[in-house]
Amino acid sequence: MMALADKAPDAFRTIGELSQELGVPQHILRYWESKFPQLRPLQRAGNRRYYRAADVALARRIHTLLNQDGYTIRGVQKLLADKAATPVPAESVSAQTVPASVREAPPAAPSLDVDRLIRLRDRLSAALSA
């Protein structure tokens, strides 16, 4: 079998080769295909996947955004949908240049109104004892 380093940059990659190159399991690549409609490798007999150079570049970009830049799946989906008309290399995308709404910070925990909770507990206790 030909080593990955021996392949031309624009040669097709199998899912195993791309998985090895990115350092992610093959099932993660298949999951990304379900979440990012832009990532569509060719599928031959037996559903064998062949990634084109554009697919490889997109997978690298998704990997960088998720694992290095801290985006969520939804954040990357929004970013790719917003930038569909004008592709931007992953190297030029940074957390500072992307709006916070796309980066999707985890939702803040709701504030607890302790007095309200105590009143509610007392009402429930009274209702149960009646």
TAJODA-V676863 format. One line per field, one symbol per residue. ss: DSSP state (h for helix, s for strand, l for the rest). phi: phi as a letter, one per 40 degrees, with the letter a starting at -180 (. if undefined). psi: psi as a letter, one per 20 degrees, with the letter a starting at -180 (. if undefined). A space follows every 50 residues. Layout:
ss = ???
phi = ???
psi = ???
This chain:
ss = lllhhhllllllsshhhhhhhhlllhhhhhhhhhhllllllssshhhsss slhhhhhhhhhhhhhhhlllllhhhhhhhhhhlllllllhhhlllllllh hhhllllllllllhhhhhhhhhhhhhhhhl
phi = .ccdccccdcccbcccccdcccgbcccccccdcccbcccbccbbdgfccb ccdccccccccddccccbcgccdcccdccccccdcbcbcdcccbcccbdc cccfcccccccccccccccccccccccccc
psi = qpqhhiqqhjqqqrhgghgggikqqhhgghghhhhoihnnrqpapjkppo prghgggghgggggggihikqrghghggghghjhhnppqhhiprhhipqh hhhmqqqqpqqpnggghgggghghghhhi.
